[in-house]
């Protein structure tokens, strides 16, 4: 019994030990069970994620435009503005340049971009696992530092971001970028993706694509790109503003050296090729953009709406502006405009092409274009219309008129000299801008006829027909008055100002071509010849002497009351230029007369502008007036000024008098100029060492003949009263 109990006890103890061992073995089996379950769930989740990713990529593939559509898509219209010599001096919107196929793109450019941006481009499906792993390690090491994950974006991802997404850095945007990258890889070949990338990636300076970047920085197409240039351009993608060669040349060169080393490491070039490349010797395109040229583009580009249909494709606009003339115009205005005042200059070629336009002293400070937008009183520059109306009515340039007190409908004009000089010819009256004579002429031919003459010559602003209008009380624009003088230079044929000659697409397809305009005959050629005769005399020895440039010039000064506005407009060698100066608030400017600062600015500009043009004589020989009457200062009322000739600096020139004592109560006779002295002053003959003899008194002047006004052959329509 005892043995049986012992056996039973042993059996229990044995079974108890087995249970304990089984229990001990059961614990790891539960962990194993959970591990197996986690593995199964993980695989299931991965499978679901893969399916979801495949679905997302599939949907993206369906929504991605075709290759041809992507080639045409651009973010806003690009407008590149060319000067008359073809130079691009201004761009609006993103600049995409010309689309280059992969076959047209230099191999060094392709190799440089792939080496520096995505060395495994040919082997990954749009997302680079190696790059992701490296970026993940970087992110873990920099937790809490705020630094972004770097090095994970492939060329395909960058393309997806540039074309479809923004540059905001969020995890959701990054996931969409990866999906789109894989969709692009699914839909397009590697070559197509690389072609899209090279033509759409941003390189700074507003340039998208390698062709735009090459033209922007090197001045030529990307098809001509060298290894050094390719290294500079490839280095821009990482940080376009930081490595731009125009912003920081040293940073750009340093980055180009890094690109060359990476290319050597990638095996696409040899070390000797890298050593032979000299990024420091790369010739950068000169910066041709000018502050003042924006006045011109602000005037010209809005005209595109009337020339071409609205579109979104990139266009090239070819204009008339001459950049050398524009620089000279800017310098002339800035050097001569009085302190606190503004200035404007417009220069028009014989066919109306605008070669230079300055609307102020500094575009950055004020983009208000005083050449095209401001309306100011022209003063005596308006007298060209008065005298042309008189010539058309039958006056001749040698006809005698009388400078004497006159009152017209209660208005009594006065000369700035405070005196009246009696009988003189029309040439003298114009050259020295005699107000009383202009008033009498305007009254005889009718102020409506004068207004009609101005309308014919392109003045579009309101014109009043009060007697004082003959002295330039109606406001005008600088561009309009300059165009009127250009028509005179064309012998009375209109010359409408224009700034755009041609518009093409980026690939050269013609959208607009300006046709040569024949112009309209505004006055008979003999009228234009007569006013040119008068204007030439005004510059040779009249109020516009400061505008002399060593070749024939015809022009007219203009000064308004209290020196609020100063003008000079004239032409030489086929180029017509108008200059205005004054304050925007129309306050008086001390010493501002048309024959001083504006005439000097005209001369400074024209010496440069016509330097390469042949000297052209006018149809009429210059004939000098008989005497000097007064300095240019055409005020309507106010304190009389001092008469006499002045030099280029406004200083008085001593004249040969007839010997009478100017003192005493009686006013002296007007100064008499010796013809020999005039010829010497104007350079028409060398100075006589013996003094040229004593000046001779002029012959007795007969009473002025009665002038018969002959009506014009065709009477233009009268301007309505009040204009």
C-alpha positions in Angstrom: 0.0 0.0 0.0 2.8 2.3 1.0 4.6 1.5 -2.3 1.4 2.2 -4.2 1.0 5.5 -2.4 4.5 6.4 -3.1 4.0 5.6 -6.8 0.8 7.6 -6.9 2.6 10.5 -5.1 5.5 10.2 -7.5 3.1 10.3 -10.5 1.4 13.4 -9.1 4.7 15.0 -8.5 5.8 14.1 -12.0 2.6 15.4 -13.6 3.0 18.6 -11.5 6.5 19.1 -12.9 5.3 18.6 -16.4 2.6 21.2 -15.9 5.2 23.7 -14.6 7.4 23.0 -17.6 4.5 23.4 -20.0 3.5 26.6 -18.3 7.1 27.9 -18.6 7.1 27.0 -22.2 3.7 28.6 -22.8 4.8 32.2 -22.0 7.1 32.7 -25.1 4.6 31.1 -27.3 2.2 33.9 -26.5 4.8 36.5 -27.4 5.4 34.6 -30.6 1.7 34.6 -31.2 1.5 38.4 -30.8 4.5 38.9 -33.0 3.0 36.7 -35.7 -0.2 38.7 -35.5 1.7 42.0 -35.7 3.6 40.8 -38.7 0.4 39.7 -40.4 -1.3 43.1 -39.6 1.8 44.9 -40.8 1.9 43.1 -44.0 -1.8 43.6 -44.5 -1.4 47.3 -43.8 1.5 47.5 -46.2 -0.5 45.8 -48.8 -3.4 48.2 -48.2 -1.0 51.1 -48.4 0.5 49.8 -51.5 -2.9 49.4 -53.1 -3.9 52.9 -51.9 -0.6 54.3 -53.3 -1.1 52.4 -56.6 -4.7 53.8 -56.8 -3.5 57.3 -56.0 -0.7 57.1 -58.5 -3.1 55.7 -61.1 -5.6 58.5 -60.5 -2.7 61.0 -60.7 -1.6 59.5 -64.0 -5.1 60.0 -65.4 -5.1 63.6 -64.4 -1.6 64.6 -65.5 -1.7 66.4 -68.9 0.1 65.0 -71.9 3.7 65.8 -72.7 2.7 68.3 -75.3 0.3 70.1 -73.0 2.9 70.3 -70.3 5.3 71.9 -72.8 2.8 74.7 -73.5 1.8 75.3 -69.9 3.3 78.4 -68.3 2.7 80.3 -65.1 1.7 83.7 -66.5 2.6 85.4 -69.8 6.2 86.3 -70.4 6.9 89.5 -72.3 10.5 90.2 -73.3 11.1 93.7 -74.6 13.8 94.3 -77.2 15.6 97.6 -78.0 16.1 98.7 -81.6 19.3 96.7 -81.8 17.6 93.5 -80.6 18.9 93.7 -77.0 16.5 92.5 -74.4 16.4 95.3 -71.8 13.2 94.5 -69.9 11.1 91.4 -69.1 7.7 91.0 -67.6 6.5 87.8 -66.0 8.4 84.5 -65.8 10.9 84.1 -68.6 10.8 80.7 -70.2 13.1 81.3 -73.2 12.9 78.9 -76.1 11.9 75.3 -75.5 14.9 73.0 -76.2 14.4 69.3 -76.9 16.8 66.9 -75.2 18.6 66.5 -78.5 19.2 70.3 -78.7 20.4 70.5 -75.1 24.2 70.2 -74.7 25.2 66.9 -73.1 27.4 68.7 -70.5 24.2 70.5 -69.3 22.3 67.3 -69.0 25.2 65.6 -67.2 25.8 68.6 -64.8 22.2 68.7 -63.8 21.8 65.0 -63.2 25.1 64.7 -61.3 24.4 67.6 -58.9 20.6 67.1 -58.4 19.9 63.4 -58.8 22.7 61.0 -59.6 20.5 57.9 -59.5 17.9 59.6 -61.8 18.0 56.8 -64.4 17.4 54.0 -61.8 14.6 55.1 -59.4 10.9 55.1 -59.9 10.5 58.8 -59.1 11.4 58.5 -55.4 14.9 57.5 -54.5 14.9 55.0 -51.5 18.6 55.7 -50.9 18.0 59.4 -50.8 15.0 58.9 -48.5 17.0 56.8 -46.1 19.8 59.4 -46.0 17.2 62.2 -45.4 15.6 60.2 -42.7 18.9 59.8 -40.8 19.4 63.6 -41.2 16.0 64.3 -39.8 16.5 62.0 -36.8 19.9 63.6 -36.0 18.4 67.1 -36.2 15.2 66.6 -34.2 14.3 69.8 -32.4 16.7 71.9 -34.4 14.1 73.1 -36.8 16.2 72.1 -39.8 14.3 70.7 -42.8 14.9 67.2 -44.3 17.3 67.6 -47.1 18.6 65.6 -50.0 15.4 63.6 -50.7 14.0 65.4 -53.7 14.7 63.7 -57.0 14.6 65.5 -60.4 11.1 64.0 -60.9 9.9 65.3 -57.6 11.3 68.8 -58.3 9.5 68.7 -61.6 6.2 67.7 -59.9 6.7 70.5 -57.4 7.4 73.2 -60.0 4.6 72.2 -62.3 1.8 71.2 -59.9 2.5 72.3 -56.4 3.7 75.2 -54.3 7.0 75.6 -52.5 5.4 75.4 -49.0 7.1 72.9 -46.8 4.5 70.5 -45.2 4.3 66.7 -44.9 1.1 66.6 -46.9 2.7 68.5 -49.7 5.7 66.2 -49.6 3.4 63.1 -49.9 1.6 64.6 -52.8 4.9 65.4 -54.4 6.0 61.8 -54.1 2.7 60.5 -55.6 3.0 62.9 -58.5 6.6 62.0 -59.1 5.7 58.3 -59.4 2.8 59.2 -61.7 5.2 61.1 -63.9 7.6 58.2 -64.0 4.7 55.9 -64.9 3.4 58.2 -67.7 6.6 59.5 -69.2 10.0 58.2 -70.2 13.2 59.3 -68.4 14.2 61.5 -71.4 10.8 63.2 -71.4 11.0 63.9 -67.7 14.5 65.3 -68.1 13.4 67.5 -71.0 10.5 68.9 -69.0 12.7 69.5 -66.0 15.4 71.3 -68.0 12.9 73.6 -69.6 10.8 74.4 -66.5 13.1 74.5 -63.4 13.7 77.9 -61.9 17.2 79.4 -62.1 16.6 82.8 -60.6 16.3 86.3 -62.2 12.8 85.4 -63.3 14.2 82.7 -65.6 12.6 79.3 -66.0 14.5 76.7 -68.0 18.1 76.5 -69.2 17.6 78.6 -72.3 16.1 81.5 -70.4 18.9 81.2 -67.8 21.6 81.1 -70.5 20.2 84.2 -72.2 19.7 86.0 -68.9 23.2 85.4 -67.6 25.4 84.8 -70.7 23.5 86.5 -73.5 23.2 83.5 -75.8 21.1 80.4 -76.2 21.6 77.3 -74.1 22.5 75.4 -77.3 25.9 77.1 -77.2 26.6 76.4 -73.5 30.1 75.4 -72.5 31.1 73.2 -69.5 31.9 76.2 -67.4 28.6 77.8 -68.1 26.7 74.6 -67.5 28.4 74.3 -64.1 27.3 77.8 -63.2 23.7 77.2 -64.3 23.4 73.8 -62.7 24.6 75.3 -59.4 21.7 77.8 -59.4 18.9 75.3 -58.7 19.8 74.7 -55.1 19.5 78.4 -54.2 18.8 80.7 -57.2 19.1 84.0 -55.3 22.1 83.0 -53.3 24.2 81.7 -56.2 23.1 84.1 -58.9 26.2 85.3 -60.8 24.6 88.8 -61.1 23.9 89.0 -57.4 27.1 87.3 -55.9 29.7 86.4 -58.5 32.0 84.8 -55.9 29.2 82.5 -54.5 28.3 81.5 -58.1 31.9 80.6 -58.9 32.3 78.6 -55.7 29.1 76.7 -56.4 30.2 76.0 -60.0 33.4 74.5 -58.6 31.4 72.2 -56.4 29.3 71.1 -59.5 32.5 70.3 -61.4 33.8 68.1 -58.6 30.5 66.3 -58.4 30.6 65.6 -62.1 34.0 64.1 -61.8 32.9 62.0 -58.9 29.9 60.8 -60.9 32.2 59.9 -63.8 30.6 62.1 -66.4 33.8 64.2 -66.9 37.4 63.6 -66.2 39.5 65.5 -63.7 41.5 67.1 -66.6 38.2 68.4 -68.1 37.2 69.9 -64.7 40.6 71.5 -64.4 40.4 72.9 -67.9 37.0 74.5 -67.2 37.4 78.1 -65.9 34.1 79.4 -64.4 35.9 82.6 -63.4 36.4 83.3 -67.1 32.8 83.0 -68.0 31.6 86.3 -69.7 28.3 87.4 -68.1 25.8 89.4 -70.2 25.9 93.1 -69.6 23.1 94.5 -67.6 21.2 96.6 -70.2 18.2 97.5 -68.1 17.8 101.2 -67.4 15.9 102.9 -64.7 14.6 105.5 -67.1 13.7 103.0 -69.9 10.7 102.0 -67.7 9.0 105.3 -68.8 9.2 104.0 -72.3 7.9 100.5 -71.6 5.1 102.0 -69.4 4.0 103.9 -72.5 4.6 101.3 -75.2 3.4 98.0 -73.7 -0.2 98.9 -73.0 -0.5 99.3 -76.8 -0.2 95.6 -77.2 -3.9 95.2 -76.5 -4.6 97.0 -79.8 -2.0 95.2 -81.8 -2.4 91.5 -81.0 -5.1 89.2 -79.6 -4.9 88.4 -75.9 -3.0 85.2 -75.1 -0.9 83.5 -72.5 2.1 82.3 -74.5 5.5 84.0 -74.2 6.0 86.9 -76.6 8.9 89.0 -77.7 8.2 92.7 -78.3 10.6 94.6 -80.6 10.7 98.3 -80.0 12.2 101.5 -81.4 14.2 102.6 -78.3 17.9 103.2 -78.8 19.6 102.4 -75.5 22.6 104.7 -76.2 20.3 107.6 -76.8 18.3 106.6 -73.7 21.4 106.9 -71.6 22.3 110.2 -73.2 18.7 111.5 -72.6 18.8 110.4 -68.9 22.2 112.1 -68.4 21.1 115.3 -70.1 18.0 115.7 -68.0 19.7 114.8 -64.7 22.6 117.1 -65.4 20.6 120.2 -66.4 17.3 120.1 -64.5 17.2 122.8 -61.8 17.1 121.7 -58.2 13.7 120.8 -57.0 12.3 120.5 -60.5 11.5 117.7 -62.8 12.3 117.1 -66.5 11.1 115.2 -69.5 12.6 114.4 -72.9 11.2 112.7 -76.0 13.2 112.1 -79.1 11.4 111.0 -82.3 13.0 109.8 -85.6 11.9 111.1 -88.9 9.2 108.4 -89.3 7.8 108.8 -85.8 9.9 106.1 -84.1 10.5 107.0 -80.5 14.2 106.6 -79.8 14.4 107.9 -76.2 11.9 108.8 -73.6 12.5 110.2 -70.1 9.6 111.0 -67.9 11.4 112.3 -64.8 14.7 112.5 -63.1 14.3 109.0 -61.4 11.8 106.3 -62.2 12.2 104.7 -58.8 11.4 107.9 -57.0 8.5 108.7 -59.3 7.1 106.6 -62.1 4.8 109.4 -63.2 5.6 109.9 -66.9 5.8 113.6 -67.5 6.6 113.0 -71.2 3.2 111.4 -71.9 0.9 112.1 -69.0 1.6 115.6 -67.8 -0.1 118.6 -69.5 1.7 121.9 -69.2 1.6 125.3 -70.8 4.1 125.5 -73.7 4.7 129.2 -73.6 6.3 130.7 -76.7 6.9 127.2 -78.1 3.3 127.5 -79.2 4.2 130.3 -81.5 5.1 127.8 -84.2 1.4 127.3 -84.8 0.8 131.1 -84.8 3.5 131.7 -87.4 2.5 128.7 -89.6 -1.1 130.0 -89.6 0.3 133.4 -90.7 2.6 131.9 -93.4 -0.3 129.8 -94.7 -2.4 133.0 -94.8 0.1 134.8 -97.0 2.8 136.2 -94.8 6.5 135.8 -95.9 9.4 135.4 -93.6 10.8 138.7 -94.7 7.6 140.7 -94.4 7.8 143.6 -92.0 5.8 143.8 -88.8 5.8 146.4 -86.1 6.5 145.7 -82.4 4.3 148.3 -80.7 1.8 148.4 -77.9 -1.3 146.5 -78.7 -4.6 145.8 -77.0 -6.8 143.0 -78.2 -10.3 142.7 -76.6 -9.0 144.1 -73.4 -5.8 142.1 -73.3 -2.5 144.0 -73.6 0.6 141.7 -74.0 4.0 143.0 -73.1 7.5 142.0 -74.0 9.8 140.9 -71.3 12.3 143.6 -72.2 9.7 146.2 -71.3 10.2 148.1 -74.5 9.0 148.1 -78.1 11.4 148.0 -81.0 9.3 149.2 -83.9 9.5 147.8 -87.4 11.2 144.5 -88.0 10.9 141.5 -90.2 9.0 138.3 -89.3 12.2 136.4 -88.9 13.4 138.8 -86.2 10.1 138.7 -84.4 10.2 134.9 -84.2 13.8 134.5 -83.4 13.6 136.8 -80.4 10.0 135.7 -79.5 8.4 139.1 -79.6 5.0 138.7 -77.8 3.3 141.8 -79.3 3.9 140.6 -82.9 2.6 137.1 -82.1 -0.5 138.6 -80.6 -1.1 140.8 -83.7 -0.5 137.9 -86.0 -2.9 135.7 -84.0 -5.5 138.4 -84.1 -5.2 139.0 -87.8 -5.4 135.3 -88.9 -7.8 134.4 -86.1 -7.1 132.4 -83.0 -9.4 129.7 -84.4 -7.1 129.3 -87.3 -4.2 128.9 -84.9 -6.1 126.3 -82.9 -6.9 124.5 -86.1 -3.3 124.5 -87.0 -2.4 122.9 -83.7 -5.1 120.3 -84.1 -3.8 119.4 -87.5 -0.3 118.8 -86.0 -1.6 116.4 -83.4 -2.4 118.5 -80.3 -5.3 116.6 -78.6 -5.6 118.5 -75.4 -8.2 121.3 -75.0 -7.3 124.6 -76.8 -8.8 127.9 -75.8 -9.4 130.6 -78.4 -8.9 133.7 -76.2 -6.4 136.3 -77.6 -3.7 135.2 -75.0 -3.7 131.6 -76.5 -1.0 132.8 -79.0 1.5 132.9 -76.1 0.9 129.2 -75.2 -1.8 129.3 -72.4 -3.3 126.0 -73.6 -1.8 123.0 -72.0 -0.1 120.3 -74.1 1.8 117.0 -73.6 5.5 116.8 -74.3 5.0 113.8 -76.7 2.3 115.6 -78.7 4.3 118.8 -79.1 7.4 116.9 -80.1 5.5 115.0 -82.7 4.2 118.3 -84.1 7.8 119.5 -84.5 8.7 116.2 -86.1 6.0 116.8 -88.7 7.6 120.2 -89.4 10.9 118.4 -89.9 9.2 116.2 -92.4 8.3 119.2 -94.5 4.7 119.3 -93.2 3.9 115.6 -93.3 2.6 113.9 -90.1 4.8 111.6 -88.1 2.7 109.7 -85.5 5.0 108.5 -82.6 5.2 104.8 -82.2 7.3 102.4 -80.1 6.5 98.9 -81.2 7.8 97.5 -84.5 7.2 93.8 -84.2 5.7 91.1 -81.9 6.6 87.4 -82.1 6.1 84.3 -80.0 9.2 82.9 -78.3 9.7 80.5 -81.1 9.7 83.3 -83.7 6.1 83.1 -85.0 5.1 86.6 -86.2 2.1 88.1 -84.4 2.4 91.7 -85.5 4.5 93.7 -87.9 4.2 97.4 -88.2 3.7 98.6 -91.7 5.5 101.8 -92.9 3.1 104.8 -92.6 3.1 107.3 -95.4 1.8 110.1 -93.2 -0.7 112.9 -94.0 0.2 116.2 -95.6 -0.6 118.8 -92.9 0.6 122.0 -94.6 2.2 122.9 -98.0 5.9 122.3 -98.1 6.6 126.0 -98.4 4.8 126.7 -95.1 7.0 124.0 -93.5 10.1 125.5 -95.2 9.1 129.0 -93.9 8.7 127.9 -90.3 11.9 125.9 -90.5 13.7 129.1 -91.7 12.4 131.0 -88.7 13.3 128.2 -86.3 16.8 127.9 -87.7 17.3 131.6 -87.2 16.1 131.3 -83.6 18.8 128.8 -82.8 21.5 130.5 -84.8 21.3 133.8 -83.0 18.0 134.1 -81.3 16.6 132.8 -78.0 17.7 129.2 -78.7 21.5 129.8 -79.1 22.3 127.4 -76.3 20.9 124.6 -78.4 23.6 124.8 -81.0 25.5 121.6 -81.6 27.8 122.3 -84.5 25.4 121.3 -87.2 22.2 122.8 -88.6 19.5 122.9 -85.9 16.0 124.4 -86.1 14.1 124.9 -82.9 12.0 127.0 -80.5 12.2 127.9 -76.9 9.2 128.3 -74.6 8.9 129.9 -71.1 5.7 130.4 -69.2 4.8 133.2 -66.8 6.9 133.4 -63.6 9.2 130.7 -65.1 6.9 127.8 -64.2 7.7 125.9 -67.3 10.8 125.8 -69.6 10.8 124.2 -73.0 13.0 123.6 -76.0 12.0 121.7 -79.0 14.0 121.3 -82.2 15.4 119.0 -84.8 18.6 118.1 -86.6 19.8 115.3 -88.9 16.3 113.7 -89.0 15.9 113.6 -85.2 13.4 115.7 -83.3 13.7 116.2 -79.6 11.5 118.0 -77.1 12.6 118.9 -73.6 10.4 120.2 -70.7 11.4 121.3 -67.2 9.4 122.5 -64.3 7.9 121.5 -60.9 5.1 119.0 -60.6 3.2 121.5 -58.4 3.6 124.2 -61.1 5.4 126.6 -58.7 7.9 129.0 -60.2 11.5 127.9 -60.7 14.1 130.6 -60.4 16.0 131.2 -63.6 14.1 128.6 -65.6 13.8 129.8 -69.2 13.6 127.7 -72.3 16.8 129.1 -73.7 18.8 128.0 -70.8 18.5 124.7 -69.0 16.1 123.0 -71.5 18.2 124.2 -74.5 21.4 123.0 -72.8 19.8 119.6 -72.1 18.7 119.4 -75.8 22.2 120.2 -76.9 23.8 117.7 -74.5 21.5 114.9 -75.8 21.6 115.7 -79.5 25.4 115.9 -79.7 25.4 112.2 -78.7 22.2 111.2 -80.5 23.2 112.5 -84.0 27.0 111.9 -83.7 26.8 109.0 -86.1 24.3 110.5 -88.5 25.3 112.5 -91.5 25.0 116.3 -91.3 21.9 117.4 -93.1 21.3 121.0 -94.4 17.8 122.4 -94.4 16.1 123.4 -97.6 16.5 127.1 -96.6 19.8 128.8 -95.8 19.9 130.4 -92.4 19.3 134.1 -92.5 20.1 136.0 -89.4 17.8 138.7 -88.0 18.8 142.3 -88.2 19.1 142.9 -84.5 18.9 141.4 -81.1 15.8 142.4 -79.3 15.4 140.6 -76.0 16.4 137.6 -73.9 14.0 134.7 -73.9 11.5 135.2 -71.0 8.0 135.3 -72.5 5.9 136.5 -69.7 2.4 137.9 -70.2 2.5 140.3 -67.3 5.0 141.0 -64.6 8.4 142.7 -64.1 10.2 143.4 -67.4 13.5 141.7 -67.8 16.8 143.0 -69.3 17.3 142.7 -73.0 20.5 141.6 -74.9 22.3 138.5 -76.1 23.3 135.9 -73.6 25.9 133.2 -73.9 25.4 129.4 -73.2 25.7 130.1 -69.5 23.1 132.9 -69.5 25.7 135.6 -69.1 25.2 138.8 -71.1 27.3 139.5 -74.2 28.6 143.0 -74.9 27.2 144.4 -78.1 28.7 147.0 -80.5 26.5 150.1 -79.9 26.2 153.1 -82.2 28.2 155.3 -79.7 25.3 157.1 -78.2 25.3 157.6 -74.4 22.7 155.2 -73.0 22.4 157.3 -69.8 19.9 160.0 -69.2 16.2 160.2 -69.2 15.7 159.2 -72.8 15.8 155.5 -73.5 18.6 154.6 -76.0 18.0 153.3 -79.4 17.9 149.5 -79.7 21.4 148.0 -80.0 22.5 147.5 -83.6 24.4 144.3 -84.5 27.2 144.3 -87.0 26.7 141.5 -89.5 30.4 140.6 -89.3 30.1 140.3 -85.5 27.0 138.0 -85.9 28.8 135.8 -88.4 31.8 135.5 -86.0 29.5 134.6 -83.0 27.7 131.9 -85.0 30.9 130.4 -86.5 30.0 131.3 -90.1 33.3 133.2 -90.5 36.6 133.5 -88.6 37.2 136.4 -86.2 38.9 139.5 -87.7 42.0 140.3 -85.9 41.6 144.0 -86.6 38.3 144.1 -85.0 36.2 144.1 -88.2 35.9 147.9 -88.3 33.2 150.0 -86.8 29.6 148.8 -87.0 27.5 150.6 -89.5 24.2 152.0 -88.8 21.3 150.2 -90.5 19.7 151.8 -93.5 16.6 153.8 -92.9 13.6 151.7 -92.4 10.7 152.5 -94.6 7.2 152.4 -93.1 5.9 148.8 -93.0 3.9 147.9 -96.1 0.3 147.0 -95.8 0.2 143.2 -95.5 -2.5 141.6 -97.5 -3.7 138.4 -95.9 -4.4 135.8 -98.6 -6.8 133.1 -97.4 -5.4 129.5 -97.6 -6.4 127.3 -100.5 -8.3 125.0 -98.2 -9.7 126.2 -94.9 -9.5 123.6 -92.1 -12.5 123.2 -89.9 -12.6 125.7 -87.0 -12.1 124.5 -83.5 -15.2 124.9 -81.3 -15.1 127.9 -79.0 -13.7 127.2 -75.6 -11.3 124.4 -76.7 
